[in-house]
Amino acid sequence: MALSSIPRVSPKSIEYVNKVLDMGIHNAKSSGLDAELEKKFAERFGQQYGILMSNGTVTMQAALLASDIGVGDEVIVPAFTVFMTAGAALFANAIPIVADVDPDTWTLDPKDVERKITSRTRAIIPVSICGLSPDMDPILKLAKEHDIVVIEDNAQCFLGYYKERVVGSMGNFSSFSFQGSKHMTCGEGGILLCENEETATKARKASSLGFSSITAEPGNSTIPKELRCHPSFQRHTSYGHNFLLSELAIALALGEFERIDELVSIRQEAAREFESVIAGCDWLIPQKTPENHVHSYWTYAMRMSRDDIEWSEMRRFFVSLGGDGYYAAYQPVHREPIFPMLSDLVKSNPDRFPHWYEKMPDYKETSCPVWESIQPNIIMLKTKYFSLDSARHQAEILAKTIQHFS
Ligand SMILES: Cc1ncc(COP(=O)(O)O)c(C=O)c1O
C-alpha cells in the first residue's frame, strides 16, 4: 500500500529516548535497548549476530580485524563507492584493490573481481550502491573457491532483495550505516551483522576496547559492574578500539528500525514517481534493476547520455524550478586524491609505511574504464521524502526539465 506521509522522527524513537533520559545515562547496558536492536536487526537481515557501532565505516574495519585481515592483505572494493569502503581496508592496515562495475547496474562486476584476485586477496566488499545489490552469486562463488571473506557494504541498502534473499544475509558479514542520509538514522551509527559466534565475539571485542568479558551475546559491549569493581580484574585481553554507539543514539535507532518497512516503502514510492517521468525520455537512463532484484532506492540514480547538455546546466535549471539540488556520483574511488597521494607518500617513506611499502599499487595506474566513463554523467536524485506529495512535486519539476532540454 502506498504511503502518503510519515513523521520525520518516529514517535517510538522519542519514547525510547525519553526512557533513556528518565533512567539517567549510564552506559550502553542500562536500558537493554541495545540488546533488543541487535537481536531484532540480525533476525530481520538473516544473520546470527548484530553488533552496534558508532558508524558504518568502523563496522567494516571491525569485520576485517575480526577476520585477522591486515598488513599485506588485499581487499577488493568497487570503483563506484564512497571513500569509506576503501578507507575501512586502510584503517585495518590492508590494501584496497579497486575493481570495475557492471555497465548497466553500476555494481561490482564479478568478472573484474576475478581478474583482480591474487594470492594476497583476503576480502571482497561488494557494495549495494544506491540501494541495489550487486550480482552476489558469482561473487560468493569466487570467495568460496579462493577462501575469501565477504563483507557486504549495505550502508545504502535496507530491505533490498537479491533472488529472494534479503540483502545483508549473504556475506560472512554485512554492514549498515545509520548516518543522517540513510534509510534509517540516529544521526551517526551503524551495525555489523555476522554469521558465527567466534567472529562476532572478535568483532565486538575489536569495537569495545578489547574488554575481557565481552561475548557475541546481544548487548554485551561493556563489563558488568560486579566484575569491573574488583581490584584484581584484568580488563583488556585483546586489542580493541572504542567504536561504541551511545545509548541515546541506540534509542533513536530502535524506534526507526521498528518502522523500517515504511521508511523503505516511501523511498520506493518516490523512485516510482521519477521512473514514470523518465520512462518517455531516451537520454536519461536509470540504474538498471535486474529482474530478480528489489531496489531499496537510497537514491534514484540515472545517467545522462547527451553530450550537448552540461551537467551543471541541467541542475541549475532543475533547481530554478524549485527542484532539490541533486548530487553527482562520487569520483571513482581510486581517483579520490587521497589514493594517488597515499601511493606517492608510501613510495617515498618506506620507514613510515613499512606495512604498505612495495605492496600498495600506484593508484594513478588503477584503471576501471567502465565506471570512469559513466561517472561524470550520473545524476543522483534525493528519495528521502516524508511526504509523497513532495516527491511528486519533484517528479513534476523533473518532467518540466526534461521537456525544456528535449
Ligand atoms: C556505500 C557506503 N559505505 C560506507 C559508508 C560509511 O558509513 P558511515 O558514514 O556511517 O561511516 C557510507 C555512508 O556514508 C556509504 O554510503
PDBQT file of the ligand as one rigid body, heavy atoms in Angstrom, charges set to zero:
ROOT
HETATM    1  C1  LIG A 501      28.354   2.918   0.490  1.00  0.00    +0.000 C 
HETATM    2  C2  LIG A 501      28.744   3.453   1.835  1.00  0.00    +0.000 A 
HETATM    3  N1  LIG A 501      29.631   2.765   2.572  1.00  0.00    +0.000 NA
HETATM    4  C3  LIG A 501      30.012   3.178   3.779  1.00  0.00    +0.000 A 
HETATM    5  C4  LIG A 501      29.508   4.324   4.327  1.00  0.00    +0.000 A 
HETATM    6  C5  LIG A 501      30.018   4.746   5.650  1.00  0.00    +0.000 C 
HETATM    7  O1  LIG A 501      29.031   4.904   6.608  1.00  0.00    +0.000 OA
HETATM    8  P1  LIG A 501      29.228   5.942   7.792  1.00  0.00    +0.000 P 
HETATM    9  O2  LIG A 501      29.050   7.318   7.232  1.00  0.00    +0.000 OA
HETATM   10  O3  LIG A 501      28.159   5.566   8.775  1.00  0.00    +0.000 OA
HETATM   11  O4  LIG A 501      30.598   5.726   8.329  1.00  0.00    +0.000 OA
HETATM   12  C6  LIG A 501      28.564   5.079   3.616  1.00  0.00    +0.000 A 
HETATM   13  C7  LIG A 501      27.920   6.275   4.166  1.00  0.00    +0.000 C 
HETATM   14  O5  LIG A 501      28.141   7.339   4.280  1.00  0.00    +0.000 OA
HETATM   15  C8  LIG A 501      28.180   4.641   2.322  1.00  0.00    +0.000 A 
HETATM   16  O6  LIG A 501      27.297   5.331   1.595  1.00  0.00    +0.000 OA
ENDROOT
TORSDOF 0
